[in-house]
């Protein structure tokens, strides 16, 4: 049996060898991506139950500044803080005071108040009562839900609201009130004069 000399055995051309390795690399890359995608989809979600800790506090007193002046102050019975620390819900909020130019302007009570620390926006719900301690403002607002947009200084009551102003009682479907401009907007409203 005779063997062909080594120099006579044909090798695949260089472009075929390069194509083989590029193809093999592409297959390996796609397999790795598929593995990570499938393992991510099959990984169970974190139950979020007993393993995560949520910070709870009681007998809360809080205060915040606007520039170098006091901006707000409040007290609450207790609070729950989200696991990322960015959202806090205060329970049985009372003695909440909003300050304008360092002086008390409005007070608020609510069953619950949720504050987003990133924006300083809050939502109050459950027996919300806001009243003015200054003259010439809306004297009294009662509703079930109120939202405060801090950057816009805009108060929104999206649900029916009862307003008292200069001897008049009003019931409105909704209310928005810009604290910077003093402008307000009401939904469908009925007005009653006090006796």
C-alpha positions in Angstrom: 0.0 0.0 0.0 1.4 3.2 -1.0 0.9 6.5 0.6 0.8 9.8 -1.1 3.6 12.2 -0.1 2.6 14.8 2.4 2.9 17.6 0.0 0.3 16.1 -2.2 -2.5 16.0 0.5 -4.8 18.9 -0.2 -5.7 21.3 2.6 -8.9 23.3 2.5 -8.3 26.8 1.3 -7.7 29.6 3.8 -11.0 31.2 3.3 -12.8 28.0 4.2 -10.9 27.6 7.4 -11.6 31.2 8.4 -15.3 30.8 7.5 -15.4 27.7 9.7 -13.9 29.5 12.7 -16.2 32.6 12.2 -19.2 30.3 12.0 -18.1 28.3 15.1 -17.7 31.6 17.0 -21.1 32.8 15.9 -22.7 29.6 17.0 -21.0 29.8 20.4 -22.0 33.4 20.8 -25.7 32.7 20.0 -25.7 29.7 22.3 -24.4 31.8 25.2 -27.0 34.5 24.6 -29.7 31.8 24.4 -28.5 30.3 27.7 -28.6 33.7 29.5 -32.1 34.5 28.1 -33.5 31.2 29.0 -32.0 31.1 32.5 -33.3 34.7 33.1 -36.8 33.7 32.0 -36.8 30.5 34.1 -35.5 32.2 37.3 -38.3 32.6 39.7 -39.2 36.2 40.9 -38.2 37.2 44.3 -41.1 36.5 46.6 -40.6 39.8 48.4 -42.0 38.3 51.6 -40.2 37.4 54.7 -36.6 37.9 53.3 -37.0 41.6 52.5 -37.1 44.0 55.5 -39.3 47.0 55.5 -38.5 49.8 57.9 -41.4 50.8 60.2 -41.4 53.8 62.5 -43.8 55.2 65.1 -44.5 58.6 66.6 -43.0 60.5 63.6 -42.2 64.2 63.6 -40.8 65.5 60.3 -39.6 68.9 59.0 -38.2 70.0 55.6 -36.7 73.2 54.3 -37.2 75.3 51.2 -33.9 77.0 50.6 -32.8 78.4 54.0 -36.3 78.6 55.4 -38.7 76.0 56.8 -40.9 74.5 54.1 -43.1 72.1 56.0 -43.5 70.3 59.3 -45.8 67.4 60.3 -46.4 64.6 62.8 -47.8 61.1 62.3 -48.5 58.0 64.3 -46.4 55.6 62.2 -44.8 55.1 58.8 -43.7 52.4 56.4 -40.7 53.0 54.1 -40.3 51.1 50.8 -37.4 48.7 50.5 -35.5 51.2 48.3 -36.1 54.0 50.8 -37.6 56.4 48.2 -41.3 56.2 49.1 -42.7 56.6 52.6 -46.3 56.2 53.7 -47.2 58.1 56.9 -50.3 57.0 58.9 -52.6 59.3 60.8 -51.0 62.5 59.7 -51.8 65.6 61.8 -50.3 69.0 62.5 -48.9 69.1 59.0 -48.0 72.7 58.2 -47.0 74.2 54.8 -44.9 77.3 55.1 -44.7 80.2 52.6 -41.8 82.6 53.0 -41.0 81.1 56.4 -44.5 81.7 57.8 -47.3 79.1 58.3 -49.8 79.2 55.4 -51.8 75.9 55.4 -52.4 73.0 57.6 -53.3 69.4 56.7 -54.6 66.2 58.3 -55.1 62.9 56.5 -55.5 59.2 57.4 -52.5 58.4 55.1 -49.9 60.4 53.2 -47.5 58.9 50.7 -44.3 60.9 50.0 -41.9 60.3 47.1 -38.5 61.5 48.2 -37.2 61.8 44.7 -39.7 64.5 43.7 -41.1 65.6 47.1 -44.6 64.9 45.6 -47.2 63.5 48.0 -50.6 61.9 47.9 -52.9 62.2 50.9 -56.0 59.9 51.2 -58.7 59.2 53.7 -60.3 62.1 55.5 -58.1 64.8 54.0 -58.7 68.2 55.6 -56.7 71.3 54.5 -57.3 74.8 55.9 -55.6 78.1 55.6 -54.1 80.0 58.5 -53.8 83.2 56.3 -56.5 85.6 55.3 -57.8 85.8 51.7 -57.1 82.1 51.0 -59.6 79.3 50.7 -60.5 78.7 54.3 -61.2 75.0 54.3 -61.0 72.0 52.0 -62.3 68.5 52.8 -61.9 65.6 50.4 -60.9 61.9 50.2 -57.8 62.2 48.0 -55.3 65.1 47.4 -52.1 65.1 45.3 -49.3 67.6 45.7 -46.9 68.3 42.8 -44.0 69.9 44.5 -42.0 71.2 41.4 -45.2 72.9 40.1 -46.5 73.8 43.6 -49.9 72.4 42.4 -52.5 70.9 44.6 -55.1 68.6 42.9 -58.2 67.1 44.4 -59.4 64.6 41.8 -62.5 63.5 43.8 -65.4 65.5 45.1 -64.3 68.3 47.4 -66.0 70.5 49.9 -64.7 74.1 50.0 -65.5 76.9 52.4 -64.5 80.4 51.3 -65.6 83.8 52.7 -68.9 82.6 54.0 -69.8 80.3 51.1 -69.9 76.5 51.1 -69.0 74.9 47.7 -69.1 71.3 46.6 -67.1 70.6 43.5 -66.4 67.4 41.4 -62.7 68.3 41.5 -60.2 71.1 42.4 -56.8 72.2 41.2 -54.9 75.1 42.9 -51.5 76.6 42.0 -49.9 77.9 45.2 -47.4 80.0 43.2 -49.9 81.9 41.1 -53.0 81.6 43.3 -55.0 80.3 40.3 -57.6 77.6 40.9 -59.9 75.5 38.8 -63.1 73.7 39.8 -65.2 71.0 38.2 -69.0 71.0 38.3 -69.8 73.1 41.4 -72.7 73.9 43.6 -72.5 77.0 45.9 -74.5 77.6 49.1 -74.4 80.8 51.3 -74.1 80.2 55.0 -77.2 81.5 56.9 
